[in-house]
Amino acid sequence: MIRNWLTSAVLAVYIFYSPAAFAQDTDANQEVAQEAVSESTEKISDADRAYSAFQRGQYLTAFDLALPEAQAGNAAAQTLIAELYERGLGIAQNPEEAANWYEIAAKSGNREAQFAYAVKLLEGKYVDKNVELGLEMMTSAADAEHPT
């Protein structure tokens, strides 16, 4: 009786865990993984693609991808546009336009933009000097845990 039960158990294990079964599971797992990669790739925004291009030194591509996102209200894209104008990366350097984009991004809540705009306000660089607003922006950046 025990021998019949043991034989049945071994046979069941072989059937359920045979190499063919593993191959089917592997194929199914690969399909699931491929679908997950496809879905995650579709979810990458143009703002993320812009930042990726920026990191690779493809500044004009970064600008082209970020601008529509920035105009649509994406604070990270607005900050990236400001940075590109500030440093003249891929586009003509334009500190005044950078200050405008930093202001927009700061008001959208981006902590990096809040800090950069605060510095400009405190120094009166490319914006009218406004110590009160500068301190307010600096406080907002600090409250958002800006690293500096």
C-alpha positions in Angstrom: 0.0 0.0 0.0 2.8 2.4 0.9 4.7 1.4 -2.2 1.6 2.2 -4.4 1.2 5.6 -2.7 4.9 6.4 -3.1 4.8 5.3 -6.8 1.8 7.5 -7.4 3.5 10.5 -5.6 6.6 10.1 -7.7 4.6 9.9 -10.9 2.6 13.0 -9.9 5.8 14.9 -9.2 7.2 13.8 -12.5 4.1 14.9 -14.4 3.8 18.2 -12.8 7.5 19.1 -12.7 8.7 17.5 -16.0 11.1 19.4 -18.2 8.2 20.0 -20.7 6.2 21.6 -17.9 9.1 23.8 -17.0 9.6 24.8 -20.6 5.9 25.8 -20.8 6.2 27.8 -17.6 9.4 29.5 -18.9 7.7 30.5 -22.1 4.7 31.8 -20.2 7.0 33.7 -17.8 8.9 35.2 -20.7 5.6 36.4 -22.3 4.5 38.0 -19.0 7.9 39.7 -18.6 7.7 41.0 -22.2 4.2 42.4 -21.6 5.4 44.1 -18.4 8.4 45.7 -20.2 6.1 46.9 -23.0 3.6 48.4 -20.5 6.3 50.1 -18.5 7.9 51.5 -21.7 4.5 53.0 -22.7 4.3 54.7 -19.3 7.5 56.6 -19.7 6.6 60.2 -20.2 8.3 62.6 -22.6 9.5 64.4 -19.5 11.3 61.3 -18.4 12.7 60.8 -22.0 13.8 64.4 -21.9 15.7 64.0 -18.7 17.3 60.8 -20.0 18.4 62.7 -23.1 19.8 65.5 -20.9 21.8 62.9 -18.9 23.3 61.6 -22.2 24.3 65.0 -23.3 21.6 65.2 -26.0 20.5 68.7 -25.0 18.5 69.7 -28.0 16.5 66.5 -27.9 15.9 67.1 -24.2 14.7 70.5 -25.0 12.4 69.3 -27.8 10.9 66.6 -25.6 10.6 68.8 -22.4 9.1 71.9 -23.9 5.6 70.5 -24.7 5.5 68.9 -21.2 6.7 72.1 -19.6 4.0 74.1 -21.4 1.4 71.5 -20.3 2.4 72.2 -16.6 4.9 69.5 -15.8 7.1 71.1 -13.1 10.1 68.8 -13.7 10.0 69.6 -17.4 9.8 73.3 -16.6 12.8 73.0 -14.4 14.7 71.1 -17.1 13.9 73.9 -19.6 15.1 76.5 -17.1 18.4 74.6 -16.7 18.9 74.3 -20.4 18.4 78.0 -20.9 20.5 78.8 -17.8 23.5 76.9 -19.0 23.0 77.3 -22.8 22.9 73.6 -23.4 21.7 72.7 -26.9 20.1 76.2 -27.2 21.3 79.7 -26.9 22.0 80.7 -23.3 19.3 83.0 -22.0 19.4 83.7 -18.3 16.2 85.8 -18.4 14.2 83.0 -20.0 15.7 80.6 -17.5 14.5 82.8 -14.6 11.0 82.9 -16.2 10.9 79.1 -16.3 12.4 78.7 -12.8 9.6 81.0 -11.6 6.9 78.9 -13.3 8.4 75.6 -12.0 8.8 77.0 -8.5 5.2 78.0 -8.4 4.4 74.5 -9.7 6.1 73.2 -6.6 9.4 71.9 -7.9 11.9 72.1 -5.0 15.0 72.5 -7.3 13.3 75.4 -9.1 12.2 76.9 -5.8 15.8 77.0 -4.7 17.1 78.4 -7.9 14.4 81.0 -8.2 15.0 81.9 -4.5 18.6 82.6 -5.2 17.8 84.8 -8.2 15.2 86.7 -6.1 17.6 87.2 -3.2 20.4 88.4 -5.5 18.2 90.3 -8.0 19.7 88.3 -10.8 17.6 88.5 -14.0 14.5 89.2 -11.8 13.6 92.1 -9.6 15.2 91.7 -6.2 12.6 90.5 -3.7 14.0 89.3 -0.4 10.6 88.4 1.1 9.6 86.2 -1.8 13.1 84.8 -2.1 13.0 83.7 1.6 9.5 82.3 1.0 10.8 80.2 -1.9 13.9 79.2 0.0 11.6 78.0 2.9 9.4 76.1 0.4 12.5 74.4 -1.0 13.7 73.5 2.4 10.3 72.2 3.5 10.4 70.0 0.4 13.8 68.7 1.6 16.0 70.3 -1.0 19.4 69.0 -0.3 21.3 72.3 0.0 
